[in-house]
């Protein structure tokens, strides 16, 4: 499985990424590990906001790309309301499963 996620970072900014292992990736972001993203090294990761599971890297990457093109206000609506229509045509919601961050972050609850 692949996961597309949105992190809230310092200054209220949002970071979007993909991974196959959410707890490992969150540890990398929150501890500023060498494997972590350059963005979260300079903008402290604060909270995992949203996660979508998909069956392939291609689907996860498409979702990540579309989310990254959204304005911040639309990303906030996607987080709070799961406003799937903001992603536009060509996205079958049935190919993705929205997960609660708490389902995936038990292993990284130290942060």
N, CA, C and O atoms as a Tinker XYZ file with bonds, in Angstrom:
   444  protein
     1  N      0.822000   -1.188000    0.000000    73     2
     2  CA     0.000000    0.000000    0.000000    64     1     3
     3  C      0.872000    1.260000    0.000000    63     2     4     5
     4  O      1.993000    1.275000    0.509000    81     3
     5  N      0.318000    2.293000   -0.581000    73     3     6
     6  CA     0.971000    3.594000   -0.607000    64     5     7
     7  C      0.051000    4.602000    0.062000    63     6     8     9
     8  O     -1.173000    4.475000    0.014000    81     7
     9  N      0.652000    5.592000    0.678000    73     7    10
    10  CA    -0.094000    6.598000    1.413000    64     9    11
    11  C      0.304000    7.988000    0.939000    63    10    12    13
    12  O      1.486000    8.279000    0.756000    81    11
    13  N     -0.686000    8.833000    0.743000    73    11    14
    14  CA    -0.476000   10.251000    0.458000    64    13    15
    15  C     -0.889000   10.977000    1.726000    63    14    16    17
    16  O     -1.945000   10.684000    2.285000    81    15
    17  N     -0.082000   11.912000    2.189000    73    15    18
    18  CA    -0.372000   12.554000    3.468000    64    17    19
    19  C     -0.133000   14.059000    3.387000    63    18    20    21
    20  O      0.587000   14.562000    2.525000    81    19
    21  N     -0.774000   14.752000    4.329000    73    19    22
    22  CA    -0.568000   16.191000    4.499000    64    21    23
    23  C     -0.134000   16.431000    5.934000    63    22    24    25
    24  O     -0.791000   15.990000    6.877000    81    23
    25  N      0.973000   17.128000    6.088000    73    23    26
    26  CA     1.496000   17.528000    7.404000    64    25    27
    27  C      1.295000   19.019000    7.604000    63    26    28    29
    28  O      1.457000   19.805000    6.670000    81    27
    29  N      0.946000   19.403000    8.808000    73    27    30
    30  CA     0.946000   20.830000    9.157000    64    29    31
    31  C      2.320000   21.133000    9.738000    63    30    32    33
    32  O      2.821000   20.415000   10.603000    81    31
    33  N      2.915000   22.214000    9.244000    73    31    34
    34  CA     4.252000   22.603000    9.672000    64    33    35
    35  C      4.214000   23.977000   10.323000    63    34    36    37
    36  O      3.172000   24.632000   10.364000    81    35
    37  N      5.363000   24.403000   10.830000    73    35    38
    38  CA     5.443000   25.704000   11.488000    64    37    39
    39  C      4.959000   26.798000   10.546000    63    38    40    41
    40  O      5.115000   26.714000    9.327000    81    39
    41  N      4.376000   27.811000   11.138000    73    39    42
    42  CA     3.837000   28.919000   10.355000    64    41    43
    43  C      2.521000   28.593000    9.684000    63    42    44    45
    44  O      2.024000   29.375000    8.874000    81    43
    45  N      1.941000   27.424000   10.019000    73    43    46
    46  CA     0.663000   27.031000    9.434000    64    45    47
    47  C      0.779000   26.495000    8.022000    63    46    48    49
    48  O     -0.234000   26.280000    7.357000    81    47
    49  N      2.004000   26.275000    7.552000    73    47    50
    50  CA     2.178000   25.760000    6.197000    64    49    51
    51  C      1.805000   24.283000    6.136000    63    50    52    53
    52  O      1.736000   23.604000    7.161000    81    51
    53  N      1.567000   23.802000    4.928000    73    51    54
    54  CA     1.187000   22.410000    4.717000    64    53    55
    55  C      2.188000   21.748000    3.777000    63    54    56    57
    56  O      2.592000   22.328000    2.769000    81    55
    57  N      2.578000   20.530000    4.122000    73    55    58
    58  CA     3.502000   19.741000    3.310000    64    57    59
    59  C      2.779000   18.472000    2.882000    63    58    60    61
    60  O      2.135000   17.819000    3.703000    81    59
    61  N      2.877000   18.121000    1.614000    73    59    62
    62  CA     2.239000   16.923000    1.086000    64    61    63
    63  C      3.308000   15.963000    0.586000    63    62    64    65
    64  O      4.260000   16.376000   -0.077000    81    63
    65  N      3.149000   14.670000    0.908000    73    63    66
    66  CA     4.113000   13.673000    0.468000    64    65    67
    67  C      3.473000   12.315000    0.314000    63    66    68    69
    68  O      2.285000   12.140000    0.585000    81    67
    69  N      4.274000   11.345000   -0.126000    73    67    70
    70  CA     3.812000    9.957000   -0.211000    64    69    71
    71  C      4.819000    9.051000    0.494000    63    70    72    73
    72  O      5.990000    9.400000    0.643000    81    71
    73  N      4.346000    7.892000    0.921000    73    71    74
    74  CA     5.196000    6.917000    1.590000    64    73    75
    75  C      4.535000    5.549000    1.566000    63    74    76    77
    76  O      3.346000    5.424000    1.276000    81    75
    77  N      5.317000    4.532000    1.873000    73    75    78
    78  CA     4.765000    3.190000    2.064000    64    77    79
    79  C      4.683000    2.858000    3.548000    63    78    80    81
    80  O      4.076000    1.855000    3.924000    81    79
    81  N      5.285000    3.685000    4.390000    73    79    82
    82  CA     5.354000    3.419000    5.825000    64    81    83
    83  C      5.163000    4.741000    6.576000    63    82    84    85
    84  O      6.118000    5.490000    6.788000    81    83
    85  N      3.938000    5.011000    6.969000    73    83    86
    86  CA     3.625000    6.307000    7.591000    64    85    87
    87  C      4.387000    6.523000    8.899000    63    86    88    89
    88  O      4.986000    7.586000    9.059000    81    87
    89  N      4.399000    5.564000    9.856000    73    87    90
    90  CA     5.145000    5.828000   11.096000    64    89    91
    91  C      6.628000    6.140000   10.864000    63    90    92    93
    92  O      7.173000    7.052000   11.486000    81    91
    93  N      7.282000    5.388000    9.973000    73    91    94
    94  CA     8.689000    5.654000    9.675000    64    93    95
    95  C      8.861000    7.049000    9.079000    63    94    96    97
    96  O      9.754000    7.796000    9.479000    81    95
    97  N      8.009000    7.392000    8.131000    73    95    98
    98  CA     8.133000    8.696000    7.477000    64    97    99
    99  C      7.875000    9.839000    8.454000    63    98   100   101
   100  O      8.533000   10.877000    8.379000    81    99
   101  N      6.928000    9.659000    9.363000    73    99   102
   102  CA     6.661000   10.701000   10.353000    64   101   103
   103  C      7.867000   10.874000   11.278000    63   102   104   105
   104  O      8.227000   12.000000   11.621000    81   103
   105  N      8.494000    9.764000   11.684000    73   103   106
   106  CA     9.704000    9.871000   12.508000    64   105   107
   107  C     10.770000   10.691000   11.765000    63   106   108   109
   108  O     11.433000   11.542000   12.358000    81   107
   109  N     10.923000   10.424000   10.468000    73   107   110
   110  CA    11.916000   11.169000    9.687000    64   109   111
   111  C     11.594000   12.657000    9.650000    63   110   112   113
   112  O     12.491000   13.489000    9.787000    81   111
   113  N     10.324000   12.998000    9.467000    73   111   114
   114  CA     9.940000   14.411000    9.433000    64   113   115
   115  C     10.086000   15.066000   10.810000    63   114   116   117
   116  O     10.669000   16.143000   10.929000    81   115
   117  N      9.558000   14.414000   11.841000    73   115   118
   118  CA     9.527000   15.039000   13.160000    64   117   119
   119  C     10.892000   15.114000   13.829000    63   118   120   121
   120  O     11.135000   16.011000   14.636000    81   119
   121  N     11.775000   14.194000   13.507000    73   119   122
   122  CA    13.110000   14.227000   14.116000    64   121   123
   123  C     14.138000   14.911000   13.223000    63   122   124   125
   124  O     15.305000   15.036000   13.596000    81   123
   125  N     13.705000   15.352000   12.048000    73   123   126
   126  CA    14.585000   16.010000   11.078000    64   125   127
   127  C     15.751000   15.098000   10.696000    63   126   128   129
   128  O     16.891000   15.537000   10.545000    81   127
   129  N     15.425000   13.819000   10.546000    73   127   130
   130  CA    16.426000   12.835000   10.144000    64   129   131
   131  C     16.964000   13.164000    8.762000    63   130   132   133
   132  O     16.327000   13.875000    7.985000    81   131
   133  N     18.135000   12.643000    8.470000    73   131   134
   134  CA    18.768000   12.891000    7.173000    64   133   135
   135  C     17.851000   12.488000    6.022000    63   134   136   137
   136  O     17.862000   13.134000    4.974000    81   135
   137  N     17.054000   11.426000    6.202000    73   135   138
   138  CA    16.162000   10.942000    5.153000    64   137   139
   139  C     14.897000   11.794000    5.007000    63   138   140   141
   140  O     14.147000   11.628000    4.046000    81   139
   141  N     14.664000   12.685000    5.937000    73   139   142
   142  CA    13.477000   13.529000    5.899000    64   141   143
   143  C     13.528000   14.538000    4.765000    63   142   144   145
   144  O     14.557000   14.711000    4.110000    81   143
   145  N     12.422000   15.188000    4.549000    73   143   146
   146  CA    12.327000   16.180000    3.480000    64   145   147
   147  C     13.051000   17.465000    3.861000    63   146   148   149
   148  O     13.054000   17.868000    5.024000    81   147
   149  N     13.652000   18.090000    2.891000    73   147   150
   150  CA    14.337000   19.361000    3.111000    64   149   151
   151  C     13.362000   20.392000    3.698000    63   150   152   153
   152  O     13.724000   21.167000    4.584000    81   151
   153  N     12.118000   20.388000    3.189000    73   151   154
   154  CA    11.131000   21.368000    3.654000    64   153   155
   155  C     10.874000   21.243000    5.154000    63   154   156   157
   156  O     10.834000   22.250000    5.862000    81   155
   157  N     10.698000   20.005000    5.645000    73   155   158
   158  CA    10.369000   19.839000    7.065000    64   157   159
   159  C     11.589000   19.994000    7.969000    63   158   160   161
   160  O     11.458000   20.027000    9.193000    81   159
   161  N     12.759000   20.088000    7.375000    73   159   162
   162  CA    13.941000   20.393000    8.184000    64   161   163
   163  C     13.987000   21.876000    8.528000    63   162   164   165
   164  O     14.534000   22.263000    9.560000    81   163
   165  N     13.412000   22.704000    7.663000    73   163   166
   166  CA    13.409000   24.142000    7.918000    64   165   167
   167  C     12.048000   24.667000    8.387000    63   166   168   169
   168  O     11.952000   25.795000    8.871000    81   167
   169  N     11.005000   23.859000    8.246000    73   167   170
   170  CA     9.659000   24.207000    8.707000    64   169   171
   171  C      9.189000   23.046000    9.589000    63   170   172   173
   172  O      8.694000   22.037000    9.088000    81   171
   173  N      9.347000   23.197000   10.888000    73   171   174
   174  CA     9.078000   22.093000   11.816000    64   173   175
   175  C      7.733000   21.431000   11.566000    63   174   176   177
   176  O      6.702000   22.103000   11.523000    81   175
   177  N      7.745000   20.109000   11.400000    73   175   178
   178  CA     6.505000   19.340000   11.287000    64   177   179
   179  C      5.806000   19.372000   12.643000    63   178   180   181
   180  O      6.432000   19.126000   13.674000    81   179
   181  N      4.511000   19.674000   12.642000    73   179   182
   182  CA     3.769000   19.778000   13.895000    64   181   183
   183  C      2.727000   18.689000   14.075000    63   182   184   185
   184  O      2.534000   18.179000   15.179000    81   183
   185  N      2.043000   18.328000   12.968000    73   183   186
   186  CA     0.925000   17.385000   13.119000    64   185   187
   187  C      0.580000   16.763000   11.766000    63   186   188   189
   188  O      0.589000   17.433000   10.734000    81   187
   189  N      0.278000   15.476000   11.797000    73   187   190
   190  CA    -0.228000   14.796000   10.614000    64   189   191
   191  C     -1.703000   15.141000   10.498000    63   190   192   193
   192  O     -2.481000   14.855000   11.409000    81   191
   193  N     -2.097000   15.755000    9.383000    73   191   194
   194  CA    -3.464000   16.244000    9.215000    64   193   195
   195  C     -4.381000   15.291000    8.467000    63   194   196   197
   196  O     -5.545000   15.144000    8.837000    81   195
   197  N     -3.881000   14.639000    7.422000    73   195   198
   198  CA    -4.738000   13.788000    6.597000    64   197   199
   199  C     -3.892000   12.714000    5.920000    63   198   200   201
   200  O     -2.724000   12.931000    5.596000    81   199
   201  N     -4.513000   11.547000    5.714000    73   199   202
   202  CA    -3.831000   10.430000    5.058000    64   201   203
   203  C     -4.835000    9.716000    4.162000    63   202   204   205
   204  O     -5.976000    9.470000    4.555000    81   203
   205  N     -4.386000    9.386000    2.938000    73   203   206
   206  CA    -5.195000    8.585000    2.020000    64   205   207
   207  C     -4.377000    7.370000    1.612000    63   206   208   209
   208  O     -3.206000    7.490000    1.252000    81   207
   209  N     -4.996000    6.210000    1.671000    73   207   210
   210  CA    -4.359000    4.967000    1.259000    64   209   211
   211  C     -4.745000    4.667000   -0.182000    63   210   212   213
   212  O     -5.888000    4.881000   -0.587000    81   211
   213  N     -3.786000    4.173000   -0.950000    73   211   214
   214  CA    -4.071000    3.758000   -2.330000    64   213   215
   215  C     -3.274000    2.497000   -2.636000    63   214   216   217
   216  O     -2.318000    2.160000   -1.937000    81   215
   217  N     -3.681000    1.817000   -3.679000    73   215   218
   218  CA    -3.084000    0.527000   -4.003000    64   217   219
   219  C     -1.823000    0.567000   -4.829000    63   218   220   221
   220  O     -1.179000   -0.466000   -5.014000    81   219
   221  N     -1.447000    1.735000   -5.336000    73   219   222
   222  CA    -0.248000    1.796000   -6.173000    64   221   223
   223  C      0.481000    3.127000   -5.995000    63   222   224   225
   224  O     -0.095000    4.131000   -5.577000    81   223
   225  N      1.753000    3.092000   -6.326000    73   223   226
   226  CA     2.554000    4.314000   -6.275000    64   225   227
   227  C      2.010000    5.349000   -7.252000    63   226   228   229
   228  O      1.994000    6.544000   -6.955000    81   227
   229  N      1.571000    4.892000   -8.402000    73   227   230
   230  CA     1.032000    5.792000   -9.412000    64   229   231
   231  C     -0.169000    6.574000   -8.878000    63   230   232   233
   232  O     -0.251000    7.789000   -9.061000    81   231
   233  N     -1.097000    5.883000   -8.222000    73   231   234
   234  CA    -2.270000    6.565000   -7.657000    64   233   235
   235  C     -1.863000    7.547000   -6.569000    63   234   236   237
   236  O     -2.367000    8.669000   -6.519000    81   235
   237  N     -0.949000    7.126000   -5.698000    73   235   238
   238  CA    -0.495000    8.008000   -4.614000    64   237   239
   239  C      0.193000    9.248000   -5.173000    63   238   240   241
   240  O     -0.016000   10.356000   -4.680000    81   239
   241  N      1.005000    9.060000   -6.192000    73   239   242
   242  CA     1.726000   10.192000   -6.797000    64   241   243
   243  C      0.777000   11.154000   -7.501000    63   242   244   245
   244  O      0.962000   12.369000   -7.441000    81   243
   245  N     -0.239000   10.611000   -8.167000    73   243   246
   246  CA    -1.225000   11.477000   -8.827000    64   245   247
   247  C     -1.949000   12.345000   -7.801000    63   246   248   249
   248  O     -2.149000   13.540000   -8.015000    81   247
   249  N     -2.339000   11.730000   -6.683000    73   247   250
   250  CA    -3.034000   12.480000   -5.637000    64   249   251
   251  C     -2.109000   13.537000   -5.043000    63   250   252   253
   252  O     -2.521000   14.681000   -4.847000    81   251
   253  N     -0.875000   13.168000   -4.759000    73   251   254
   254  CA     0.091000   14.122000   -4.213000    64   253   255
   255  C      0.251000   15.321000   -5.151000    63   254   256   257
   256  O      0.224000   16.471000   -4.713000    81   255
   257  N      0.414000   15.043000   -6.418000    73   255   258
   258  CA     0.595000   16.111000   -7.402000    64   257   259
   259  C     -0.611000   17.041000   -7.453000    63   258   260   261
   260  O     -0.456000   18.261000   -7.500000    81   259
   261  N     -1.790000   16.476000   -7.444000    73   259   262
   262  CA    -3.006000   17.297000   -7.502000    64   261   263
   263  C     -3.156000   18.138000   -6.237000    63   262   264   265
   264  O     -3.517000   19.313000   -6.309000    81   263
   265  N     -2.881000   17.541000   -5.085000    73   263   266
   266  CA    -2.979000   18.292000   -3.824000    64   265   267
   267  C     -1.982000   19.446000   -3.830000    63   266   268   269
   268  O     -2.320000   20.557000   -3.422000    81   267
   269  N     -0.769000   19.195000   -4.284000    73   267   270
   270  CA     0.255000   20.242000   -4.300000    64   269   271
   271  C     -0.133000   21.420000   -5.173000    63   270   272   273
   272  O      0.343000   22.533000   -4.954000    81   271
   273  N     -0.984000   21.197000   -6.151000    73   271   274
   274  CA    -1.426000   22.288000   -7.031000    64   273   275
   275  C     -2.560000   23.113000   -6.433000    63   274   276   277
   276  O     -2.873000   24.187000   -6.946000    81   275
   277  N     -3.180000   22.633000   -5.359000    73   275   278
   278  CA    -4.286000   23.361000   -4.737000    64   277   279
   279  C     -3.765000   24.566000   -3.955000    63   278   280   281
   280  O     -2.639000   24.562000   -3.457000    81   279
   281  N     -4.595000   25.580000   -3.861000    73   279   282
   282  CA    -4.298000   26.712000   -2.977000    64   281   283
   283  C     -4.465000   26.247000   -1.530000    63   282   284   285
   284  O     -5.146000   25.257000   -1.261000    81   283
   285  N     -3.846000   26.963000   -0.617000    73   283   286
   286  CA    -3.882000   26.570000    0.793000    64   285   287
   287  C     -5.312000   26.458000    1.314000    63   286   288   289
   288  O     -5.630000   25.524000    2.051000    81   287
   289  N     -6.162000   27.385000    0.944000    73   287   290
   290  CA    -7.553000   27.360000    1.399000    64   289   291
   291  C     -8.244000   26.057000    0.966000    63   290   292   293
   292  O     -9.002000   25.470000    1.738000    81   291
   293  N     -7.986000   25.618000   -0.237000    73   291   294
   294  CA    -8.570000   24.371000   -0.725000    64   293   295
   295  C     -7.990000   23.162000    0.000000    63   294   296   297
   296  O     -8.707000   22.203000    0.286000    81   295
   297  N     -6.698000   23.207000    0.297000    73   295   298
   298  CA    -6.085000   22.119000    1.066000    64   297   299
   299  C     -6.723000   22.021000    2.442000    63   298   300   301
   300  O     -6.970000   20.923000    2.940000    81   299
   301  N     -6.990000   23.170000    3.057000    73   299   302
   302  CA    -7.636000   23.179000    4.371000    64   301   303
   303  C     -9.023000   22.530000    4.290000    63   302   304   305
   304  O     -9.408000   21.776000    5.185000    81   303
   305  N     -9.774000   22.820000    3.219000    73   303   306
   306  CA   -11.094000   22.197000    3.033000    64   305   307
   307  C    -10.969000   20.701000    2.787000    63   306   308   309
   308  O    -11.788000   19.920000    3.273000    81   307
   309  N     -9.962000   20.302000    2.045000    73   307   310
   310  CA    -9.738000   18.882000    1.807000    64   309   311
   311  C     -9.459000   18.168000    3.125000    63   310   312   313
   312  O     -9.942000   17.058000    3.347000    81   311
   313  N     -8.686000   18.799000    3.994000    73   311   314
   314  CA    -8.389000   18.226000    5.306000    64   313   315
   315  C     -9.643000   18.153000    6.166000    63   314   316   317
   316  O     -9.967000   17.093000    6.701000    81   315
   317  N    -10.343000   19.256000    6.303000    73   315   318
   318  CA   -11.459000   19.328000    7.254000    64   317   319
   319  C    -12.744000   18.677000    6.753000    63   318   320   321
   320  O    -13.499000   18.108000    7.543000    81   319
   321  N    -12.998000   18.755000    5.453000    73   319   322
   322  CA   -14.279000   18.274000    4.921000    64   321   323
   323  C    -14.129000   17.093000    3.964000    63   322   324   325
   324  O    -15.126000   16.556000    3.481000    81   323
   325  N    -12.889000   16.688000    3.688000    73   323   326
   326  CA   -12.626000   15.680000    2.665000    64   325   327
   327  C    -13.335000   16.074000    1.369000    63   326   328   329
   328  O    -13.982000   15.248000    0.725000    81   327
   329  N    -13.203000   17.333000    1.003000    73   327   330
   330  CA   -13.884000   17.918000   -0.155000    64   329   331
   331  C    -13.234000   17.422000   -1.441000    63   330   332   333
   332  O    -12.486000   18.145000   -2.098000    81   331
   333  N    -13.531000   16.194000   -1.777000    73   331   334
   334  CA   -12.909000   15.495000   -2.910000    64   333   335
   335  C    -13.106000   16.231000   -4.229000    63   334   336   337
   336  O    -12.257000   16.145000   -5.116000    81   335
   337  N    -14.210000   16.948000   -4.368000    73   335   338
   338  CA   -14.498000   17.656000   -5.625000    64   337   339
   339  C    -13.437000   18.707000   -5.948000    63   338   340   341
   340  O    -13.314000   19.116000   -7.102000    81   339
   341  N    -12.678000   19.148000   -4.960000    73   339   342
   342  CA   -11.621000   20.133000   -5.187000    64   341   343
   343  C    -10.495000   19.579000   -6.054000    63   342   344   345
   344  O     -9.736000   20.342000   -6.652000    81   343
   345  N    -10.389000   18.268000   -6.122000    73   343   346
   346  CA    -9.314000   17.647000   -6.890000    64   345   347
   347  C     -9.584000   17.647000   -8.383000    63   346   348   349
   348  O     -8.677000   17.425000   -9.185000    81   347
   349  N    -10.829000   17.896000   -8.754000    73   347   350
   350  CA   -11.172000   17.968000  -10.168000    64   349   351
   351  C    -11.516000   16.628000  -10.776000    63   350   352   353
   352  O    -11.574000   15.605000  -10.094000    81   351
   353  N    -11.741000   16.658000  -12.064000    73   351   354
   354  CA   -12.111000   15.445000  -12.792000    64   353   355
   355  C    -10.945000   14.468000  -12.848000    63   354   356   357
   356  O     -9.781000   14.845000  -12.722000    81   355
   357  N    -11.292000   13.211000  -13.041000    73   355   358
   358  CA   -10.268000   12.194000  -13.215000    64   357   359
   359  C     -9.818000   11.535000  -11.933000    63   358   360   361
   360  O     -8.921000   10.692000  -11.957000    81   359
   361  N    -10.420000   11.898000  -10.811000    73   359   362
   362  CA   -10.066000   11.269000   -9.542000    64   361   363
   363  C    -11.254000   10.482000   -9.025000    63   362   364   365
   364  O    -12.271000   11.051000   -8.630000    81   363
   365  N    -11.109000    9.166000   -9.034000    73   363   366
   366  CA   -12.145000    8.280000   -8.533000    64   365   367
   367  C    -11.898000    8.070000   -7.049000    63   366   368   369
   368  O    -10.931000    7.414000   -6.662000    81   367
   369  N    -12.759000    8.620000   -6.232000    73   367   370
   370  CA   -12.581000    8.525000   -4.791000    64   369   371
   371  C    -12.528000    7.073000   -4.332000    63   370   372   373
   372  O    -11.952000    6.774000   -3.285000    81   371
   373  N    -13.125000    6.167000   -5.109000    73   371   374
   374  CA   -13.115000    4.760000   -4.762000    64   373   375
   375  C    -11.729000    4.125000   -4.816000    63   374   376   377
   376  O    -11.524000    3.038000   -4.277000    81   375
   377  N    -10.779000    4.796000   -5.462000    73   375   378
   378  CA    -9.413000    4.278000   -5.533000    64   377   379
   379  C     -8.574000    4.665000   -4.317000    63   378   380   381
   380  O     -7.423000    4.246000   -4.191000    81   379
   381  N     -9.150000    5.460000   -3.433000    73   379   382
   382  CA    -8.442000    5.955000   -2.259000    64   381   383
   383  C     -9.304000    5.736000   -1.024000    63   382   384   385
   384  O    -10.533000    5.766000   -1.093000    81   383
   385  N     -8.645000    5.515000    0.098000    73   383   386
   386  CA    -9.371000    5.400000    1.363000    64   385   387
   387  C     -8.797000    6.417000    2.328000    63   386   388   389
   388  O     -7.608000    6.390000    2.647000    81   387
   389  N     -9.659000    7.319000    2.791000    73   387   390
   390  CA    -9.236000    8.324000    3.778000    64   389   391
   391  C     -9.087000    7.621000    5.113000    63   390   392   393
   392  O     -9.977000    6.889000    5.547000    81   391
   393  N     -7.971000    7.845000    5.748000    73   391   394
   394  CA    -7.685000    7.218000    7.033000    64   393   395
   395  C     -7.539000    8.301000    8.088000    63   394   396   397
   396  O     -7.138000    9.426000    7.792000    81   395
   397  N     -7.862000    7.954000    9.290000    73   395   398
   398  CA    -7.623000    8.871000   10.398000    64   397   399
   399  C     -6.137000    8.814000   10.746000    63   398   400   401
   400  O     -5.576000    7.724000   10.867000    81   399
   401  N     -5.498000    9.958000   10.906000    73   399   402
   402  CA    -4.075000    9.937000   11.261000    64   401   403
   403  C     -3.787000    9.074000   12.492000    63   402   404   405
   404  O     -2.726000    8.458000   12.583000    81   403
   405  N     -4.725000    9.029000   13.431000    73   403   406
   406  CA    -4.504000    8.239000   14.644000    64   405   407
   407  C     -4.387000    6.743000   14.344000    63   406   408   409
   408  O     -3.782000    6.010000   15.127000    81   407
   409  N     -4.955000    6.276000   13.226000    73   407   410
   410  CA    -4.830000    4.862000   12.837000    64   409   411
   411  C     -3.394000    4.511000   12.518000    63   410   412   413
   412  O     -2.984000    3.359000   12.660000    81   411
   413  N     -2.632000    5.495000   12.090000    73   411   414
   414  CA    -1.291000    5.239000   11.574000    64   413   415
   415  C     -0.164000    5.770000   12.454000    63   414   416   417
   416  O      0.994000    5.407000   12.252000    81   415
   417  N     -0.476000    6.600000   13.402000    73   415   418
   418  CA     0.595000    7.277000   14.140000    64   417   419
   419  C      0.800000    6.753000   15.551000    63   418   420   421
   420  O      1.546000    7.358000   16.321000    81   419
   421  N      0.171000    5.662000   15.908000    73   419   422
   422  CA     0.376000    5.121000   17.246000    64   421   423
   423  C      1.854000    4.873000   17.497000    63   422   424   425
   424  O      2.343000    5.075000   18.608000    81   423
   425  N      2.557000    4.440000   16.474000    73   423   426
   426  CA     3.982000    4.154000   16.614000    64   425   427
   427  C      4.829000    5.404000   16.751000    63   426   428   429
   428  O      5.993000    5.315000   17.144000    81   427
   429  N      4.280000    6.558000   16.440000    73   427   430
   430  CA     5.045000    7.794000   16.547000    64   429   431
   431  C      4.380000    8.773000   17.508000    63   430   432   433
   432  O      4.515000    9.988000   17.356000    81   431
   433  N      3.675000    8.252000   18.480000    73   431   434
   434  CA     2.954000    9.112000   19.420000    64   433   435
   435  C      3.883000    9.898000   20.337000    63   434   436   437
   436  O      3.423000   10.754000   21.092000    81   435
   437  N      5.176000    9.622000   20.284000    73   435   438
   438  CA     6.138000   10.348000   21.117000    64   437   439
   439  C      6.282000   11.803000   20.685000    63   438   440   441
   440  O      6.795000   12.624000   21.446000    81   439
   441  N      5.836000   12.134000   19.477000    73   439   442
   442  CA     6.087000   13.462000   18.934000    64   441   443
   443  C      5.039000   14.439000   19.327000    63   442   444
   444  O      5.110000   15.607000   18.945000    81   443
